[in-house]
Amino acid sequence: MAPTHSVESQAMTGALRNLDQDRAAVLESLCEAIVPGSANVGPIVYIDALMSRMSTPERDALRTSIDALADAAPGGVEALRAHAFTPAFLHIRALAIEAYYSDFLAPGAPGPSAYHEIDFHSPLAMRINKDWSYLGITG
């Protein structure tokens, strides 16, 4: 089954450096199934940017993990249940959680960011000015 491409992933894939549109759509689906609501922050932009800082074998391993879950991704949580303890799922799960709970918000993503969504407004957290430029993300 071919992945469906959301408006957000189509708008953001132009800026992606490591993921083609099909893998980006699969990854977006996986992230949303693993961390509901994460599509609102553009996790594929964050993960794609991380990939630029990975070695070639690490990037290849991530692409392999995405591909291993591609057939199950459109089936959501129920279809992924059988993969929950596989290395591919655990790899994607770790990145999906990091992309969301780091309080990342991709340029053009509808939001809200995770901190706002989960009402995490501690005084210290609110003083942090997040700068994602080290990942090559601006805007």
Residue frames relative to the residue before (quaternion, step in Angstrom):
aa qw qx qy qz dx dy dz
M 1.0000 0.0000 0.0000 0.0000 0.00 0.00 0.00
A 0.3958 -0.7254 0.5123 0.2339 3.59 -0.80 0.99
P 0.4984 -0.6567 0.4668 0.3200 3.58 -0.99 0.77
T 0.3867 -0.6720 0.5690 0.2742 3.53 -1.21 0.52
H 0.2989 -0.7585 0.5564 0.1605 3.54 -1.06 0.72
S 0.3135 -0.7550 0.5453 0.1852 3.57 -0.59 1.13
V 0.6624 -0.4861 0.3853 0.4201 3.52 -1.29 0.32
E 0.6505 0.5276 -0.3240 0.4398 3.59 0.93 -0.88
S 0.6919 0.4626 -0.3091 0.4602 3.59 0.81 -0.90
Q 0.6302 0.5226 -0.3493 0.4557 3.61 0.99 -0.68
A 0.6706 0.4983 -0.3015 0.4593 3.58 0.96 -0.83
M 0.7494 0.4228 -0.2230 0.4581 3.57 0.97 -0.82
T 0.5780 0.6262 -0.3956 0.3424 3.63 1.07 -0.50
G 0.5252 0.6273 -0.4199 0.3928 3.60 1.16 -0.32
A 0.7138 0.4357 -0.2417 0.4922 3.57 1.13 -0.62
L 0.5211 0.6522 -0.4177 0.3587 3.60 1.21 -0.15
R 0.2796 -0.7906 0.5323 0.1160 3.53 -1.04 0.87
N 0.7983 0.3215 -0.1301 0.4923 3.58 1.13 -0.57
L 0.7284 0.3836 -0.2159 0.5251 3.56 1.18 -0.47
D 0.3483 -0.6943 0.5791 0.2478 3.55 -0.97 0.81
Q 0.7195 -0.4708 0.2874 0.4218 3.58 -1.23 0.30
D 0.6539 0.5143 -0.3290 0.4468 3.61 0.94 -0.77
R 0.6798 0.4632 -0.2986 0.4840 3.60 0.87 -0.89
A 0.6158 0.5429 -0.3492 0.4518 3.60 1.03 -0.72
A 0.6606 0.4989 -0.3076 0.4690 3.59 0.97 -0.82
V 0.6387 0.5074 -0.3248 0.4787 3.59 0.99 -0.80
L 0.6670 0.5028 -0.2999 0.4609 3.57 0.89 -0.95
E 0.6285 0.5301 -0.3328 0.4618 3.58 0.97 -0.79
S 0.6542 0.5095 -0.2958 0.4743 3.57 0.99 -0.86
L 0.6517 0.5095 -0.3058 0.4714 3.57 0.98 -0.86
C 0.6553 0.5119 -0.3167 0.4563 3.58 0.89 -0.92
E 0.6735 0.4946 -0.3011 0.4594 3.59 0.91 -0.87
A 0.6495 0.5020 -0.3221 0.4716 3.61 1.02 -0.70
I 0.7035 0.4647 -0.2579 0.4718 3.57 0.99 -0.85
V 0.7789 0.1004 -0.0309 0.6183 3.59 1.00 -0.88
P 0.2487 -0.8033 0.5204 0.1485 3.61 0.10 1.24
G 0.7635 0.3157 -0.2739 0.4923 3.53 -0.91 1.01
S 0.5305 0.6704 -0.4013 0.3288 3.57 1.21 -0.32
A 0.5385 0.6229 -0.4159 0.3860 3.62 1.10 -0.46
N 0.6042 0.5898 -0.3464 0.4087 3.59 1.15 -0.57
V 0.7240 0.4187 -0.2505 0.4876 3.62 1.17 -0.39
G 0.4635 -0.7048 0.4332 0.3175 3.61 1.23 -0.13
P 0.0397 0.8476 -0.5284 0.0299 3.61 0.75 0.95
I 0.5940 0.5773 -0.3819 0.4100 3.61 1.08 -0.55
V 0.6108 0.5401 -0.3520 0.4596 3.60 1.10 -0.62
Y 0.6545 0.5090 -0.3004 0.4715 3.58 0.96 -0.90
I 0.6991 0.4686 -0.2803 0.4616 3.59 0.79 -1.01
D 0.6263 0.5251 -0.3363 0.4678 3.59 1.00 -0.77
A 0.6511 0.5044 -0.3166 0.4705 3.59 0.98 -0.80
L 0.6198 0.5266 -0.3406 0.4717 3.60 1.02 -0.74
M 0.6156 0.5716 -0.3419 0.4213 3.56 1.01 -0.81
S 0.6169 0.5572 -0.3477 0.4336 3.60 1.07 -0.67
R 0.7008 0.4395 -0.2562 0.5001 3.57 1.19 -0.51
M 0.5656 0.5957 -0.3773 0.4277 3.59 1.30 -0.06
S 0.5387 -0.5690 0.4983 0.3711 3.52 -1.29 0.35
T 0.6820 -0.4815 0.3485 0.4261 3.57 -1.24 0.31
P 0.6694 0.4800 -0.3331 0.4588 3.66 0.82 -0.79
E 0.6380 0.5178 -0.3362 0.4602 3.62 1.04 -0.68
R 0.6382 0.5101 -0.3233 0.4775 3.60 1.00 -0.81
D 0.6554 0.5125 -0.3098 0.4602 3.56 0.94 -0.91
A 0.6379 0.5232 -0.3275 0.4606 3.60 1.01 -0.79
L 0.6506 0.5034 -0.3216 0.4690 3.59 0.98 -0.76
R 0.6380 0.5063 -0.3285 0.4783 3.60 0.95 -0.81
T 0.6380 0.5215 -0.3212 0.4667 3.59 1.01 -0.79
S 0.6399 0.5193 -0.3223 0.4658 3.60 1.02 -0.78
I 0.6362 0.5129 -0.3243 0.4765 3.58 0.97 -0.84
D 0.6761 0.5047 -0.2897 0.4519 3.57 0.86 -0.99
A 0.6406 0.5440 -0.3240 0.4345 3.59 1.02 -0.79
L 0.7492 0.3748 -0.2011 0.5078 3.58 1.15 -0.59
A 0.3992 0.7700 -0.4377 0.2368 3.58 1.29 -0.11
D 0.6865 0.4801 -0.3010 0.4557 3.60 0.90 -0.82
A 0.6949 0.4671 -0.2724 0.4741 3.59 1.06 -0.68
A 0.5384 0.6842 -0.3888 0.3013 3.61 1.08 -0.69
P 0.6855 0.4825 -0.3275 0.4359 3.66 0.77 -0.81
G 0.6448 0.5361 -0.3134 0.4455 3.60 1.22 -0.43
G 0.4404 -0.7400 0.4225 0.2827 3.56 1.31 0.02
V 0.8520 -0.1805 0.1329 0.4731 3.50 -1.32 -0.52
E 0.6736 0.5082 -0.3129 0.4361 3.60 0.80 -0.93
A 0.6875 0.4743 -0.2875 0.4688 3.59 0.89 -0.88
L 0.6825 0.4928 -0.2842 0.4589 3.58 1.11 -0.66
R 0.4656 0.7109 -0.4275 0.3085 3.57 1.23 -0.42
A 0.6748 0.5055 -0.2952 0.4495 3.61 0.94 -0.83
H 0.7023 0.4501 -0.2499 0.4916 3.58 1.25 -0.40
A 0.3730 0.8095 -0.4189 0.1735 3.58 1.32 -0.21
F 0.7825 0.3014 -0.1762 0.5156 3.60 1.03 -0.61
T 0.4399 0.6776 -0.4713 0.3538 3.57 1.22 0.42
P 0.6161 -0.5507 0.4007 0.3957 3.59 -1.12 0.49
A 0.6270 0.5453 -0.3449 0.4366 3.61 0.99 -0.76
F 0.6780 0.4809 -0.2940 0.4718 3.58 0.86 -0.94
L 0.6719 0.5009 -0.3048 0.4525 3.59 0.86 -0.91
H 0.6034 0.5511 -0.3390 0.4661 3.58 1.13 -0.69
I 0.7005 0.4518 -0.2617 0.4865 3.58 0.80 -1.03
R 0.6177 0.5622 -0.3382 0.4336 3.58 1.01 -0.81
A 0.6604 0.5114 -0.3105 0.4537 3.58 0.87 -0.93
L 0.6926 0.4689 -0.2796 0.4715 3.58 0.92 -0.87
A 0.6273 0.5340 -0.3382 0.4550 3.60 1.02 -0.74
I 0.6546 0.5005 -0.3042 0.4780 3.58 0.96 -0.87
E 0.6562 0.5055 -0.3105 0.4664 3.60 0.91 -0.88
A 0.6577 0.5254 -0.3164 0.4373 3.58 0.89 -0.92
Y 0.7198 0.4332 -0.2551 0.4787 3.58 0.96 -0.79
Y 0.7895 0.3791 -0.1949 0.4416 3.56 0.58 -1.12
S 0.5119 0.5884 -0.4485 0.4367 3.59 1.25 0.16
D 0.4367 -0.7100 0.4230 0.3553 3.57 1.39 -0.13
F 0.2792 0.7640 -0.5186 0.2635 3.54 1.13 0.69
L 0.0065 0.7520 -0.6591 -0.0105 3.55 -1.19 0.65
A 0.3458 -0.7687 0.5043 0.1874 3.56 -0.40 1.26
P 0.5701 -0.5613 0.4570 0.3887 3.57 -1.13 0.57
G 0.8094 0.2381 -0.1988 0.4987 3.57 -0.79 1.00
A 0.5215 0.6220 -0.4242 0.4014 3.61 1.25 -0.15
P 0.5414 -0.6731 0.3996 0.3067 3.60 -0.97 0.79
G 0.3163 -0.7625 0.5086 0.2447 3.59 1.15 -0.55
P 0.5460 0.0406 -0.7761 -0.3131 1.52 -2.44 -0.44
S 0.6118 -0.5298 0.4235 0.4070 3.55 -1.29 0.23
A 0.6974 -0.4925 0.3209 0.4100 3.56 -1.23 0.41
Y 0.6434 0.5326 -0.3465 0.4271 3.60 0.85 -0.87
H 0.6752 0.4674 -0.2956 0.4881 3.59 1.00 -0.78
E 0.6482 0.5400 -0.3153 0.4345 3.57 0.97 -0.85
I 0.7695 0.3318 -0.1890 0.5118 3.59 0.93 -0.85
D 0.4416 -0.7295 0.4200 0.3104 3.56 1.37 0.23
F 0.3218 0.7230 -0.5293 0.3058 3.54 0.91 1.00
H 0.1732 0.8129 -0.5234 0.1880 3.54 0.06 1.31
S 0.1512 0.7901 -0.5787 0.1342 3.58 0.83 0.89
P 0.6206 -0.5742 0.3718 0.3833 3.61 -1.01 0.67
L 0.6586 0.5029 -0.3207 0.4588 3.59 0.94 -0.80
A 0.6669 0.5037 -0.3060 0.4561 3.61 0.89 -0.89
M 0.6735 0.5056 -0.3003 0.4479 3.58 0.99 -0.75
R 0.6263 0.5349 -0.3425 0.4521 3.62 1.19 -0.34
I 0.5716 0.6063 -0.3786 0.4028 3.57 1.21 -0.36
N 0.1694 -0.7528 0.6299 0.0884 3.54 -0.86 1.01
K 0.2495 -0.8118 0.5121 0.1288 3.56 -0.18 1.27
D 0.0751 -0.7824 0.6182 -0.0052 3.53 -0.86 1.04
W 0.1427 -0.8280 0.5410 0.0372 3.56 -0.35 1.26
S 0.3707 0.7658 -0.4701 0.2350 3.60 1.23 0.14
Y 0.5740 0.5856 -0.3928 0.4162 3.62 1.12 -0.47
L 0.6697 0.4446 -0.2931 0.5176 3.58 1.27 -0.31
G 0.5379 -0.6257 0.4034 0.3956 3.57 1.27 -0.04
I 0.5406 0.5967 -0.4047 0.4335 3.57 1.23 0.41
T 0.0375 0.7891 -0.6103 0.0588 3.54 -0.73 1.07
G 0.5969 0.6135 -0.4054 0.3210 3.52 -1.25 0.26
